[in-house]
């Protein structure tokens, strides 16, 4: 049913998004939080009508989860593209159709509804058959994906994140379950789900979808065995019912084996051939800001990664630590106006696994950056780190990158975490241009020249 108030505003559709900042200022914050989803729903209804329901004829694969969404989305996109389908893509790092894939510059995964509609219309004009859509809990909670005909829903994992917005883990999990409910209600779709059976919440997702394939390393119908991993990637055997494949991925880490399993399970549901699944997964060579190696000829490793949750930290450190020849040096921060509870956990995990920890800014926004760093440092100290010995605070992120790289020696590994692919950094006075990968290259070039 389409709300009548939304229809009343149809003629003003192009201007709906611009009204939100004014409304937010005029309405008390608690009230705004309560009514915000309905405002987005109204906007989504109006703009779908305005743009002629641009997603109507698409077959949509939605990918949700705390970690691994972007990589899994890209793996599925590459499988479909290599298989010869006309396919669209919307992720945290990129969007596009077929060969025309462009960087996602906004500091968000799911763009505002109006821009989302414009991109769907653009894809429709290119006659895409499938759209692989990374879908966040915020977009689901705020009804910003209303009208999207999800055919397949994919869950990578559900761990501690975004509790500043969702308040409780149960709320956060249940919002992600909505994606599976949307797919289940789409009678013209496959009504299928791909679910990580190694995740404790898996059954909440399986219970709401008619057709499900569970996957995992320890549990699930579709399993990975004989895993062989290195810093350049992994290869493993995948078994599902009578299907047995040997798969290779160029992205390192056990967590990327899990992502590949999610993508392979999606391929099975869609009906891709064995060769299409194998070739498609092998086709993805890298993801910007995900385990991106920075090489300027130095005798130690520097890696940029988007990891910014306790779960992502633990998985990354566990996978990487055994492959580090020298010391592991880790630099990261935690954003302002976001989940504060994770800061101590981030610090504790870094302190536990890393030999040296450097804490810096990461989108402070209008929150005291020194306070954020101290909260993280408290966690690192619980793990035994001592400030100014193996724990350092450097608020300016460029200064922190220079500092941690200066401390690296032959055989060491430096991890620059949290920003990954992002092109801006949020400070009290607004957004500033930022490129972690380019900055790391510049710092290393200067070091190599001085050597």
Protein Blocks (a to p, Z undefined) as FASTA:
>chain_A
ZZfklmmmmmmmmmmmmmmmmmmmmpcfklmmmmmmmmmmmmmmmmmmmnopallmpccd
ddedjehklmmmmmmmmmmmmnopacddddfkbgcehjlccddfbfcfbdcfklmmmmmm
mmmmnopabdcddddfklmmnopmgoiacfbdcdfbdcdehklmnopaklmmmmmmmmmm
mmmmmmkbnopacddfkbmklmmmmmmpfbacdddfkbcjbdcehiacdfkbccddddeh
jbccddddfbecjklmmmmmmmmmmmmmnopafklmmmmmmmpmbdehiapacdehiabd
cdddfbfbfklmmmmmmmmmmmpmbbcdddddddehiafklmmmmmmmmmmmpmbdcddd
ehkljacfklmmmmmmmmmmmnopaehklgccdfblmlmmmmmmmmpcehiacddehjlm
afbdcdfkbccdddfklmmmmmmmmmmmmZZ
